[in-house]
């Protein structure tokens, strides 16, 4: 039976196979919602007791014969849908994925802020539908960090206090492991590592070019990416050992993107700038007292459920940081001021140059944490900055017209004649030559601007006119 189904799939055209993938995903989302509802009712009724089981997890292990990880996900989804049926509606309609729903479940699982979820649910469901899982996870991280500053700070303090590192030789092989620390330290360390990795990559390119000349691109590099990363770590250690106090080591630039209101609150509630004009005393390292925490975003969300969309406190790679760390960076580090508008577009680096280089590139890179092509997970640091409206068509080299894509998808975009559009909330989407939008399964068209909608309609009408002109004439009816 299954083999016959596989044979049916093999005989499908690409278009039919794509439709089948989308249809089965919609069925899976609806089934997951119904399964969660059954589990929620069974747990509320105490069905597990009838079979002599101690709890619901044991009942599901015995009945469904699945692992603890799957059971934990199913029960988390069941609790979320039991408390907020609207999430179940989104799953049954196929507008959000199970993974997006489970991200919402992280708020539901936090006893200190779960009461806010009902107020925020409508805009959050809209964001879940219109965002990739990577971007939506950052949204949830922001909400948890800014609404539960005490809990987030406790987690941060535990990570810093429990930091550890080991570099040992095991059977003649090197084993290195590091854990803990804070996001800013992590970002700085990763930036240094990536600079050494880039150096190893450049060396491989130069060696290949010297050996093969103009045919270099036809040959593989001497080392794999994993091997270059290992060699880069060794080179970094050697450079540190030979450089007194690290003076010759690269100085990484870590961007912290924070909105103006969160910055002002961090300063005020941290006691740095008081309404009376007094300034708090700093310690010898220039840091403030970390116990002076923000009140968080919670109170604001009760009056404005979508207020979280205007808040940002994260590194340029999308790692959400606690406001106390942002405050410490403001006081003790060199800070590059980055101003963004309501769509997250950097607005203070305008330039009239042809290419995105220098400060223009740095600012454009803050638009996204990774390649904006659907499904691509390459980080922004490995991507290129391109124009949404081509330079040849009058497109400006500024952040309102910038798009982040890896080299592969940038070239594919031009070969396939795809166009890029930015929605009212700053999200980039891709459009085919016939005017149709490339969207994930279950997602409705996003909130395009009036100009974008008009352009989309014009392109589809032009395509329809061309199709009709190229079709054979239809015989007149008698």
C-alpha positions as CSV (number, residue, x, y, z in Angstrom):
1,X,0.0,0.0,0.0
2,X,2.7,2.5,1.0
3,X,4.9,1.4,-1.9
4,X,2.0,2.2,-4.3
5,X,1.7,5.6,-2.7
6,X,5.4,6.2,-3.2
7,X,5.1,5.2,-6.8
8,X,2.3,7.7,-7.2
9,X,4.6,10.4,-5.8
10,X,7.3,9.4,-8.2
11,X,4.9,9.9,-11.1
12,X,4.0,13.4,-10.1
13,X,5.1,16.5,-11.8
14,X,7.2,19.0,-9.8
15,X,4.0,21.2,-9.4
16,X,1.9,18.2,-8.2
17,X,4.7,17.1,-5.8
18,X,4.9,20.6,-4.3
19,X,1.1,20.6,-3.9
20,X,1.3,17.3,-2.2
21,X,4.0,18.5,0.3
22,X,1.8,21.5,1.1
23,X,-1.4,19.4,1.5
24,X,0.2,16.8,3.8
25,X,1.7,19.6,6.0
26,X,-1.7,21.2,6.4
27,X,-3.2,17.8,7.3
28,X,-0.4,17.3,9.9
29,X,-1.0,20.7,11.5
30,X,-4.7,20.0,11.8
31,X,-4.1,16.5,13.1
32,X,-1.6,17.9,15.7
33,X,-4.3,20.3,17.0
34,X,-6.8,17.5,17.3
35,X,-4.3,15.3,19.0
36,X,-3.5,18.0,21.5
37,X,-7.2,18.5,22.2
38,X,-7.6,14.8,23.0
39,X,-4.6,14.8,25.3
40,X,-5.8,17.9,27.1
41,X,-9.2,16.4,27.8
42,X,-7.7,13.0,28.8
43,X,-5.3,14.7,31.2
44,X,-8.0,16.8,32.7
45,X,-10.2,13.8,33.2
46,X,-7.3,11.8,34.8
47,X,-7.7,9.0,32.2
48,X,-4.2,7.7,33.1
49,X,-5.5,6.5,36.4
50,X,-7.8,3.9,34.7
51,X,-4.8,2.0,33.5
52,X,-2.9,2.2,36.7
53,X,-0.4,4.8,35.4
54,X,1.1,7.4,37.8
55,X,0.8,10.3,35.4
56,X,-0.1,11.3,31.9
57,X,3.4,10.9,30.6
58,X,3.4,7.3,31.6
59,X,0.0,6.8,30.0
60,X,1.3,8.2,26.7
61,X,4.4,6.2,26.8
62,X,2.4,3.0,27.2
63,X,-0.4,4.0,24.8
64,X,1.5,5.7,22.0
65,X,4.9,4.0,22.5
66,X,6.7,7.3,21.9
67,X,9.7,9.0,23.5
68,X,9.8,11.5,26.3
69,X,10.8,14.3,24.0
70,X,7.7,13.8,21.8
71,X,5.5,13.4,24.8
72,X,6.8,16.7,26.3
73,X,6.0,18.5,23.1
74,X,2.6,17.1,22.8
75,X,1.7,17.9,26.4
76,X,3.0,21.5,26.1
77,X,0.9,21.9,23.0
78,X,-2.1,20.5,24.7
79,X,-1.7,22.9,27.7
80,X,-1.4,25.8,25.3
81,X,-4.4,25.0,23.2
82,X,-6.5,24.3,26.3
83,X,-5.7,27.8,27.6
84,X,-5.9,29.5,24.2
85,X,-8.2,27.8,21.7
86,X,-7.3,30.5,19.1
87,X,-3.9,28.8,18.7
88,X,-5.8,25.6,17.8
89,X,-7.8,27.6,15.3
90,X,-4.6,28.7,13.6
91,X,-3.2,25.2,13.5
92,X,-6.4,23.7,12.1
93,X,-6.5,26.4,9.4
94,X,-2.9,25.6,8.7
95,X,-1.8,29.3,9.2
96,X,0.9,28.5,11.7
97,X,3.2,25.5,12.2
98,X,3.4,23.3,15.3
99,X,6.9,24.7,16.0
100,X,5.5,28.3,16.0
101,X,2.8,27.2,18.4
102,X,5.3,25.7,20.7
103,X,7.2,29.0,20.7
104,X,4.0,30.6,22.1
105,X,4.0,27.8,24.6
106,X,7.2,29.1,26.1
107,X,5.3,32.2,27.3
108,X,2.4,29.9,28.6
109,X,5.0,27.9,30.5
110,X,6.4,30.9,32.3
111,X,4.2,31.5,35.4
112,X,5.4,35.1,35.8
113,X,4.2,36.3,32.4
114,X,1.7,33.8,31.1
115,X,-1.2,36.1,32.1
116,X,0.1,38.5,29.3
117,X,-0.4,35.9,26.5
118,X,-4.1,36.4,26.2
119,X,-3.6,40.2,25.6
120,X,-0.8,39.7,23.1
121,X,-2.2,36.6,21.3
122,X,-3.8,38.3,18.3
123,X,-0.6,40.1,17.1
124,X,1.6,37.2,18.1
125,X,-0.5,34.8,15.9
126,X,-0.2,37.3,13.1
127,X,3.6,37.4,13.5
128,X,3.7,33.6,13.7
129,X,2.0,33.3,10.4
130,X,4.1,36.0,8.7
131,X,7.5,35.1,10.2
132,X,10.0,32.4,9.8
133,X,10.6,30.2,12.9
134,X,14.0,31.8,13.3
135,X,12.6,35.3,13.4
136,X,9.6,34.3,15.5
137,X,11.9,32.7,18.1
138,X,13.7,36.0,18.5
139,X,10.3,37.7,19.1
140,X,9.5,35.3,21.8
141,X,12.9,35.7,23.3
142,X,12.5,39.5,23.4
143,X,9.1,39.2,25.1
144,X,10.3,36.8,27.8
145,X,13.5,38.8,28.5
146,X,11.8,42.3,28.6
147,X,8.6,41.1,30.4
148,X,10.3,38.9,32.9
149,X,13.5,40.8,33.6
150,X,14.0,39.3,37.1
151,X,13.7,35.7,35.7
152,X,15.9,36.5,32.7
153,X,18.5,38.2,34.9
154,X,18.5,35.1,37.2
155,X,19.1,32.9,34.2
156,X,21.9,35.2,33.0
157,X,23.5,35.3,36.4
158,X,23.4,31.5,36.6
159,X,25.1,31.3,33.1
160,X,27.8,33.7,34.1
161,X,28.4,32.1,37.5
162,X,28.5,28.6,36.0
163,X,30.8,29.4,33.1
164,X,33.4,26.9,32.4
165,X,36.0,25.9,29.8
166,X,38.2,22.8,29.2
167,X,41.0,22.3,26.8
168,X,42.5,18.8,27.3
169,X,44.3,16.1,25.3
170,X,42.4,12.9,25.0
171,X,44.2,10.0,23.4
172,X,46.5,12.4,21.5
173,X,43.5,14.5,20.2
174,X,42.5,18.0,21.3
175,X,39.2,18.4,23.0
176,X,37.9,22.0,23.7
177,X,34.6,22.8,25.4
178,X,33.3,26.1,26.7
179,X,29.9,26.8,28.3
180,X,28.1,29.7,29.9
181,X,28.9,33.4,30.0
182,X,26.7,36.3,28.8
183,X,25.5,37.0,25.2
184,X,27.8,40.0,24.7
185,X,30.9,38.0,25.7
186,X,29.7,35.2,23.5
187,X,29.3,37.5,20.5
188,X,32.7,39.0,21.0
189,X,34.3,35.6,21.2
190,X,32.5,34.3,18.1
191,X,33.5,37.5,16.2
192,X,37.2,36.8,17.0
193,X,36.9,33.2,16.0
194,X,35.2,34.1,12.7
195,X,37.9,36.6,11.9
196,X,40.5,33.8,12.2
197,X,38.3,31.5,10.2
198,X,38.1,34.1,7.5
199,X,41.9,34.4,7.5
200,X,42.3,30.6,7.0
201,X,39.7,30.7,4.2
202,X,41.7,33.5,2.4
203,X,44.8,31.4,2.7
204,X,43.1,28.5,1.1
205,X,41.9,30.7,-1.8
206,X,45.4,32.1,-2.3
207,X,47.0,28.7,-2.3
208,X,44.5,27.3,-4.8
209,X,44.9,30.4,-7.1
210,X,48.7,30.0,-7.0
211,X,48.5,26.3,-7.9
212,X,45.7,26.4,-10.6
213,X,45.7,29.9,-11.8
214,X,42.6,30.9,-13.9
215,X,41.1,27.4,-13.4
216,X,41.2,27.7,-9.6
217,X,37.4,27.8,-9.3
218,X,37.2,24.3,-10.8
219,X,39.1,22.7,-8.0
220,X,38.1,22.2,-4.3
221,X,39.9,24.0,-1.5
222,X,42.6,22.2,0.3
223,X,40.7,22.1,3.6
224,X,37.1,21.5,4.6
225,X,35.2,24.2,6.5
226,X,35.5,22.1,9.7
227,X,39.2,21.7,9.2
228,X,39.7,25.5,8.7
229,X,37.7,26.2,11.8
230,X,39.9,23.8,13.9
231,X,43.1,25.4,12.4
232,X,41.6,28.9,13.1
233,X,41.1,28.0,16.8
234,X,44.7,26.8,17.0
235,X,46.0,30.0,15.3
236,X,44.0,32.1,17.6
237,X,45.6,30.5,20.7
238,X,49.0,30.8,19.1
239,X,48.4,34.5,18.4
240,X,47.3,35.1,22.0
241,X,50.4,33.3,23.3
242,X,52.8,35.4,21.2
243,X,51.1,38.8,21.6
244,X,51.7,40.5,25.0
245,X,48.3,41.4,26.5
246,X,46.6,40.5,23.2
247,X,47.6,43.8,21.6
248,X,47.9,42.2,18.1
249,X,44.6,40.3,18.3
250,X,41.6,41.5,16.3
251,X,39.3,43.9,18.0
252,X,35.8,42.6,17.3
253,X,32.8,44.9,16.7
254,X,29.7,43.7,18.4
255,X,26.5,45.6,17.4
256,X,23.8,45.8,20.0
257,X,20.5,46.9,18.4
258,X,18.2,48.5,21.0
259,X,15.3,50.9,20.5
260,X,15.3,54.4,21.9
261,X,12.6,53.8,24.5
262,X,14.3,50.7,25.9
263,X,17.6,52.6,26.1
264,X,16.0,55.4,28.0
265,X,14.3,53.0,30.4
266,X,17.6,51.1,30.9
267,X,19.3,54.4,31.9
268,X,16.5,55.6,34.1
269,X,15.6,52.4,35.9
270,X,19.3,51.5,36.2
271,X,19.7,54.7,38.2
272,X,22.2,56.2,35.7
273,X,20.1,59.2,34.9
274,X,17.5,60.1,37.5
275,X,14.6,62.5,37.1
276,X,16.4,64.8,39.6
277,X,19.5,64.9,37.5
278,X,21.6,62.8,39.9
279,X,23.9,60.3,38.4
280,X,24.7,57.0,40.1
281,X,28.2,56.1,41.0
282,X,29.9,53.4,39.0
283,X,32.3,50.8,40.2
284,X,36.0,50.7,39.3
285,X,35.2,48.9,36.0
286,X,32.7,51.4,35.0
287,X,29.7,49.1,35.5
288,X,26.4,49.8,37.2
289,X,24.8,47.8,39.9
290,X,23.1,44.9,38.0
291,X,20.5,44.7,40.8
292,X,18.9,47.8,39.4
293,X,16.7,46.1,36.8
294,X,14.1,47.4,34.5
295,X,10.4,47.1,35.3
296,X,10.0,45.3,31.9
297,X,7.5,45.5,29.1
298,X,4.7,43.8,31.0
299,X,2.7,46.9,32.1
300,X,2.9,48.4,28.6
301,X,1.5,45.3,26.9
302,X,-1.7,45.4,28.9
303,X,-2.5,48.7,27.2
304,X,-0.9,48.0,23.9
305,X,-0.7,44.3,23.0
306,X,1.4,44.9,19.9
307,X,3.9,47.1,21.8
308,X,6.5,44.4,21.7
309,X,7.0,45.0,18.0
310,X,8.6,48.4,18.8
311,X,11.1,46.9,21.2
312,X,14.5,45.5,20.4
313,X,17.4,44.6,22.6
314,X,19.6,42.1,20.8
315,X,22.9,41.6,19.1
316,X,23.1,41.9,15.3
317,X,23.1,38.0,15.1
318,X,19.6,37.9,16.7
319,X,20.7,36.9,20.2
320,X,18.4,38.6,22.7
321,X,20.2,40.2,25.6
322,X,19.1,41.4,29.0
323,X,18.7,45.2,29.3
324,X,21.3,45.2,32.1
325,X,23.9,44.0,29.6
326,X,22.9,46.7,27.1
327,X,23.3,49.3,29.9
328,X,26.7,47.9,30.8
329,X,27.8,48.1,27.2
330,X,26.6,51.7,27.0
331,X,28.7,52.7,30.0
332,X,31.8,50.6,29.6
333,X,32.3,50.1,25.8
334,X,32.5,52.0,22.6
335,X,29.0,52.1,21.3
336,X,27.9,52.8,17.7
337,X,24.5,54.5,17.7
338,X,22.1,52.8,15.4
339,X,18.7,54.3,14.8
340,X,15.9,52.2,13.4
341,X,12.3,53.0,12.3
342,X,9.1,51.1,13.1
343,X,10.0,48.5,10.4
344,X,13.5,47.9,11.9
345,X,15.2,49.7,9.0
346,X,18.3,51.6,9.9
347,X,17.7,55.2,9.1
348,X,20.9,57.1,10.0
349,X,23.4,55.6,7.5
350,X,22.0,57.0,4.2
351,X,24.5,57.1,1.3
352,X,24.5,57.8,-2.4
353,X,27.1,55.3,-3.4
354,X,26.8,52.4,-5.9
355,X,27.7,49.5,-3.7
356,X,27.0,48.6,-0.1
357,X,30.4,49.0,1.5
358,X,31.8,50.4,4.7
359,X,29.2,52.0,7.0
360,X,26.5,51.4,4.4
361,X,27.1,47.7,4.5
362,X,27.4,47.6,8.3
363,X,24.0,49.3,8.6
364,X,22.4,47.1,6.0
365,X,23.6,44.0,7.8
366,X,21.5,45.0,10.8
367,X,18.3,44.5,8.8
368,X,18.4,40.7,9.2
369,X,20.2,38.0,11.2
370,X,20.5,35.8,8.2
371,X,19.8,35.3,4.5
372,X,16.2,36.4,3.7
373,X,15.7,33.8,1.0
374,X,12.9,31.4,2.1
375,X,14.3,28.4,4.0
376,X,18.0,29.6,4.0
377,X,19.7,29.5,7.4
378,X,23.1,31.1,6.5
379,X,24.0,33.9,9.0
380,X,24.1,37.5,7.7
381,X,27.9,37.6,8.2
382,X,28.2,35.2,5.3
383,X,25.7,37.0,3.0
384,X,25.8,39.8,0.5
385,X,23.9,43.1,0.5
386,X,21.9,43.7,-2.7
387,X,19.4,46.3,-3.9
388,X,15.6,45.5,-3.7
389,X,15.0,47.9,-6.5
390,X,18.0,47.5,-8.8
391,X,20.5,50.3,-9.1
392,X,20.0,50.3,-12.9
393,X,16.3,51.0,-12.2
394,X,17.0,54.0,-10.0
395,X,17.3,52.0,-6.7
396,X,19.1,53.8,-3.9
397,X,22.0,52.4,-1.9
398,X,20.4,52.9,1.4
399,X,18.8,50.8,4.1
400,X,15.3,51.2,2.8
401,X,16.4,49.5,-0.4
402,X,18.8,46.9,1.0
403,X,18.3,43.2,1.1
404,X,20.5,40.5,2.7
405,X,21.0,37.3,0.8
406,X,23.7,34.6,0.5
407,X,25.7,34.4,-2.8
408,X,23.8,31.3,-4.0
409,X,20.3,32.9,-3.5
410,X,21.4,36.3,-4.8
411,X,22.5,34.7,-8.1
412,X,19.4,32.5,-8.2
413,X,17.2,35.6,-7.7
414,X,18.7,37.1,-10.9
415,X,18.6,33.9,-12.9
416,X,14.9,33.2,-12.0
417,X,14.1,36.9,-12.4
418,X,12.6,37.1,-8.9
419,X,11.8,40.4,-7.2
420,X,12.1,41.3,-3.6
421,X,9.5,43.2,-1.7
422,X,9.4,44.6,1.9
423,X,6.2,44.6,3.8
424,X,4.9,47.3,6.0
425,X,6.5,45.7,9.1
426,X,9.9,45.3,7.4
427,X,9.7,41.6,6.3
428,X,11.1,40.7,2.9
429,X,9.3,38.4,0.5
430,X,10.1,37.1,-3.0
431,X,7.9,37.5,-6.0
432,X,7.9,35.4,-9.2
433,X,8.0,37.0,-12.7
434,X,4.2,36.3,-13.0
435,X,3.5,38.4,-9.9
436,X,2.8,35.5,-7.5
437,X,4.4,35.6,-4.1
438,X,6.6,32.8,-2.7
439,X,5.0,32.0,0.6
440,X,5.1,29.0,3.0
441,X,2.2,26.7,3.2
442,X,-0.9,28.1,4.9
443,X,0.4,31.7,4.9
444,X,-1.9,34.4,3.6
445,X,-0.4,37.3,1.6
446,X,1.4,39.7,4.0
447,X,0.6,43.4,4.7
448,X,2.0,44.9,1.5
449,X,1.8,48.7,1.1
450,X,-0.7,50.2,-1.3
451,X,2.0,50.9,-3.9
452,X,3.2,47.3,-3.6
453,X,-0.4,45.9,-4.0
454,X,-1.0,48.1,-7.0
455,X,2.3,47.0,-8.6
456,X,1.5,43.4,-7.9
457,X,-1.9,43.8,-9.6
458,X,-0.4,45.5,-12.6
459,X,2.2,42.8,-13.1
460,X,-0.4,40.0,-12.9
461,X,-2.7,41.8,-15.4
462,X,0.3,42.2,-17.8
463,X,1.1,38.5,-17.4
464,X,-2.5,37.5,-18.0
465,X,-2.6,39.7,-21.2
466,X,0.5,38.1,-22.5
467,X,-0.9,34.6,-21.8
468,X,-4.1,35.4,-23.6
469,X,-2.3,36.8,-26.6
470,X,-0.2,33.8,-26.9
471,X,-3.1,31.3,-26.6
472,X,-4.8,29.9,-29.7
473,X,-8.1,31.6,-30.6
474,X,-11.2,30.1,-29.1
475,X,-13.8,29.1,-31.8
476,X,-16.9,31.3,-31.6
477,X,-20.0,29.6,-30.2
478,X,-22.9,29.1,-32.5
